[in-house]
Amino acid sequence: MKSLAELEAIRQKVSHGVNMRKDDHATRIVVGMATCGIAAGARPVMNAFVEEIAKRNLEHVSVVQTGCIGMCRLEPIVEVMVPGEEKVTYIKMTPEKAQKVVAEHIVNGRPVKEYIVGEND
């Protein structure tokens, strides 16, 4: 990906199946997209979450971006917030790790411990 236009084209392609609006009952996946996150590879990580959620036709899951989460050395950082549960912060994410987080945490309700802050940082 070399431009914002390419990113927008990808977002448009997959967003029809992903609820990007605020839903109080939705699981929220928040990707740190400050300059430190982007430099560490957060854009492909965010795209992987969006694509995997769309591929699985998951409803009540929103993918949003935020600025700096505050732990630059651990970027890309992703926070997963499931209603009624504690927030889980994943670190040093990759697109492949994002796919596993969707499969294990989002679909099956089992956080992927080896990617969680404090477990392996």
C-alpha positions as CSV (number, residue, x, y, z in Angstrom):
1,M,0.0,0.0,0.0
2,K,1.5,3.3,-1.1
3,S,-1.2,5.9,-0.7
4,L,-4.2,6.9,1.4
5,A,-6.3,6.4,-1.8
6,E,-5.3,2.7,-1.7
7,L,-6.2,2.4,1.9
8,E,-9.6,4.1,1.3
9,A,-10.2,1.7,-1.6
10,I,-9.6,-1.3,0.7
11,R,-11.8,0.2,3.4
12,Q,-14.6,0.7,0.9
13,K,-14.3,-2.8,-0.4
14,V,-14.7,-4.5,2.9
15,S,-16.7,-2.1,5.0
16,H,-20.1,-3.2,3.6
17,G,-19.9,-6.2,5.9
18,V,-18.4,-4.6,8.9
19,N,-20.3,-2.4,11.3
20,M,-18.1,0.7,11.6
21,R,-20.6,2.7,13.5
22,K,-20.8,3.0,17.3
23,D,-22.8,0.1,18.7
24,D,-23.0,0.0,22.5
25,H,-23.3,-3.8,22.4
26,A,-20.4,-4.3,20.0
27,T,-17.0,-5.6,20.6
28,R,-14.6,-2.8,19.8
29,I,-11.2,-3.4,18.2
30,V,-9.1,-0.3,18.6
31,V,-5.9,0.0,16.6
32,G,-3.2,2.6,17.6
33,M,-2.6,4.6,14.4
34,A,-0.3,7.4,15.6
35,T,2.9,7.9,13.7
36,C,4.7,5.3,15.9
37,G,2.0,2.7,15.2
38,I,1.9,3.4,11.5
39,A,5.7,3.2,11.3
40,A,5.6,-0.1,13.1
41,G,3.0,-1.6,10.7
42,A,-0.4,-0.7,12.2
43,R,-2.0,-0.1,8.8
44,P,-1.7,-3.7,7.6
45,V,-2.8,-4.9,11.0
46,M,-5.9,-2.7,10.9
47,N,-6.7,-3.9,7.3
48,A,-6.3,-7.6,8.5
49,F,-8.8,-7.1,11.3
50,V,-11.3,-5.4,8.9
51,E,-10.8,-8.1,6.2
52,E,-11.1,-11.0,8.7
53,I,-14.2,-9.7,10.3
54,A,-15.8,-9.1,6.9
55,K,-14.8,-12.6,5.7
56,R,-16.4,-14.2,8.7
57,N,-19.5,-11.9,8.4
58,L,-19.2,-11.0,12.1
59,E,-21.8,-8.6,13.4
60,H,-21.6,-6.3,16.4
61,V,-17.8,-5.9,15.9
62,S,-16.4,-2.5,15.2
63,V,-12.8,-1.7,14.1
64,V,-11.7,1.8,14.9
65,Q,-8.5,3.7,15.0
66,T,-7.0,5.9,17.7
67,G,-3.9,8.0,18.2
68,C,-1.0,7.1,20.5
69,I,-1.8,4.5,23.1
70,G,1.4,5.4,24.9
71,M,3.7,2.4,24.6
72,C,5.6,3.1,21.4
73,R,8.2,0.3,21.8
74,L,5.4,-2.2,21.8
75,E,3.7,-1.0,18.6
76,P,1.6,-2.0,16.7
77,I,-0.9,-2.0,19.7
78,V,-4.5,-3.2,19.5
79,E,-7.0,-3.0,22.3
80,V,-10.0,-5.4,22.3
81,M,-13.1,-4.3,24.4
82,V,-15.8,-6.9,24.8
83,P,-18.9,-5.5,26.7
84,G,-18.9,-6.7,30.3
85,E,-15.2,-7.9,30.2
86,E,-11.9,-6.3,30.9
87,K,-10.1,-4.6,28.1
88,V,-7.3,-6.7,26.5
89,T,-4.2,-5.0,25.1
90,Y,-2.3,-6.8,22.4
91,I,1.2,-5.8,21.5
92,K,3.7,-6.2,18.6
93,M,0.8,-7.2,16.3
94,T,1.1,-8.4,12.7
95,P,-1.6,-9.2,10.2
96,E,-1.2,-12.9,10.9
97,K,-1.6,-12.3,14.7
98,A,-4.7,-10.2,13.9
99,Q,-6.3,-13.2,12.2
100,K,-5.6,-15.4,15.2
101,V,-7.0,-12.8,17.6
102,V,-10.2,-12.7,15.5
103,A,-10.5,-16.5,15.5
104,E,-9.6,-17.1,19.1
105,H,-10.7,-14.0,21.0
106,I,-13.5,-12.5,19.0
107,V,-15.1,-15.7,17.7
108,N,-14.3,-18.1,20.6
109,G,-14.0,-15.7,23.5
110,R,-10.4,-16.8,24.4
111,P,-7.8,-14.0,24.5
112,V,-4.5,-15.0,22.9
113,K,-2.3,-14.7,26.0
114,E,1.0,-14.8,24.1
115,Y,0.2,-11.5,22.4
116,I,-1.1,-9.6,25.5
117,V,0.9,-6.8,27.2
118,G,2.7,-8.1,30.3
119,E,2.8,-11.7,29.0
120,N,5.7,-11.4,26.6
121,D,6.9,-7.8,26.5
